[in-house]
Amino acid sequence: MPRRHWTILIVPSDNERPRSYTVADRTRKALLWVAGLSGTVVVAAAAFLFIAIGGIGENLVYYWGPKELRAAGSKATGAIIRLGGQVAVGSVKRGDGVSNLEFDVTDGTAIVHVVSRGVPPQLFRDRIGVVVEGTMTRDGNFESRRLMVSHDNKYRAPGDKNVDIRELMRSTEGLDDAPPPRAAVAGSPP
């Protein structure tokens, strides 16, 4: 049986020639459009997966406690890790200069020795919560690139209730004995 094609005649506007196309032409154009759109989606998805999976390994930072770090063994060596725990009591050893520091981090069950070359925060001391970012070495030490302390944001006023606030403020560096402020009166110059 012969194949039939339907021909559609488009009536032109004033300055155009009449044109016609078959239903098969229209179907072919639709299929090409769908194939092009599908190809674009596939290429975009492949590019997304390549960027997401390929680059994520370099930017991945694991957060472990001392127990998990010790359990990982040689798998932890060389990986960038954030080690969280508390500074063990009596373990802080300051080296030559300000930036050489060694201490132990514990979670109550395991201990990891940390060697830090950065300047420690002012709040750093025994028993404070810390997060240390760095890598585990083959000799079992954790080399820190970054040291952060955990603390709450609650302000605690000095324990002495008989403190003269004005005297305390004057003792703060950079404040001078300024004359007391004058009362403002409406209509007077400043």
N, C-alpha and C positions, 0 to 999 in steps of 0.2 A: 504494500500500500504506500503510495507516495506521501511524503511528509508535507504538510501544509504550513505555510507561513502566513501569518496575518500581517497585513500591511496597514499602517496607520498614517493617514495624511494629516499634516499639521497645516492649518490655514495661516498664511503669513500675515504680518502687518503690512503697511503700505509699501515699504521699500525692500522687502525681503523676498527671496525666491521660495517657492513651495518646497518643502522637504518631507521626506517620508522615511520611516524606519520600521523594522519588523519587531515583533514581540521577542524574537530570539536575540536581536541586538540589545534590547533593553535588559533581558535576563543575563546576557554576557556581561554587560556593564555592571549590573548589580553584583554578580559573582566576583568580578574583579575588585569592586569596592570592598566587599566583605573580606576577600583574601588579603587585600592591602591592609585593612584595619586589623585583621587577625595577626598578620606578620608584624605590624607595629607593636601590638600588645606583647607578642612573644619576645621580640627584641628588647622591649622595655623591662619585662620581667627577668630576662636573662642578665641584663645590665644591673638591675637591682640586686639580684642574688650574688653576682660577682662582687659587687661593692660590699654588700652586707657580710658575706661569708669570707671573702678574701681579706678584707681589711680588719675584721673584728678580732683576729688573733693577736694583732699587735697592740690593740687598745684594750684588751681584756685584763681586768684587775680582779684577782680573787680576794675575798675577805674571809680570813680564817682566824681561829683562836689557836693558842699554843698546842692544844691537844690534836686538832685537825692537821696542823702543820707537821707535827712529829709523826702522825699516822700516815701522812702522804709520802714520807721518806724521800727517795731520790726524785720522785715526780715534781716535788716542790723546788728543786734546785734550778735556778735560772729564771723562774717565772716571776712576774711582777705580782707581789702579794701585799695586801693590807693586813697586818697582824694586829689584832685587838686583844687587850687584856689590861692587867694592872701591873705597875712597876713593883717588883718583889722587894720586900723590906731589906734594907742593908746592901742592895746590889748595885747601887749607883756609884760608879767610879769615874771621876772627871780626870781627863788626861791633860797634857800640856796645851795651854791656850784655852779659848772659850769653846771651840767647836769639836773637841774630842771628848766623846762620852761613851761609856759602856754601862749597860744595865741589863737586868733580866725581866722578861715579861711573863706573867703567869696568869692562868685562869683557875688556879686552885688545884688542878690535877697535873699539869705539865708546865715546864719552864723552857723558854727559848732565850738564848743569850743574844743581845742586840748590840751592834757596833754602829754608832751614829757619828757622822762627821759634820752635821749641821749644828747651828746654834739652837740650843733647847729653848722652849718657851719659858717665860718667867714663872709660870705655875708648876713647872716640872719638879716632882719630888717623889719620895717613896709613897706607895699605896694609891697613887692617882691613876685614873683610867687613861690609857694611851691608845692611839692608833698609829702604827708605824708602817710606812710604805717603803718597800725595798725588795731585795731578793735574798733567797737562802743560798749560802755558799756550800761548797762540797765539804768543808771542815765543820759544818754544823752551826755556824754563826749566821745571824741575820744581819745583812748590811743595809742600813737605813739611809734612804735619800730624803725622807720627810718624816718629821716627828710632830704629832698633834696630840694635845691633851684634851681629855673630856672633863667638862665641868658644867655645873648648872649656872643659870643666869640670875640667880637670886642675889640681891645686894644685902649685905649684912652690915649694919651700922656698928661703929666701935662699941665695945662692951662697957666702957666707962660712961655712965649716964650724966656725970658732972662735967662734961666737956663743954667749954665755951665755944660755940660755933663760930663766933666772929674771930676769936683768936686762932682757931683751927684754919679758917679761911685765909687769914693773914699769913699764916705760916706756909701756905701753898705757894710754890715757886711761881713768880711772874705777877703776883698781885701786890699792889702798893697800898699804903694807907691813904685811901681816897677820902675826901670829905663826905659826910653823910649827904644823901640826896635831899634836895629841898622839896617842900610840898608845892605842888602845882596849884596856882590860883587862876581861875578863869579870867581871861582878858589881859593877863600880864605877859611880858615878853619871856621867851624861854631862856 
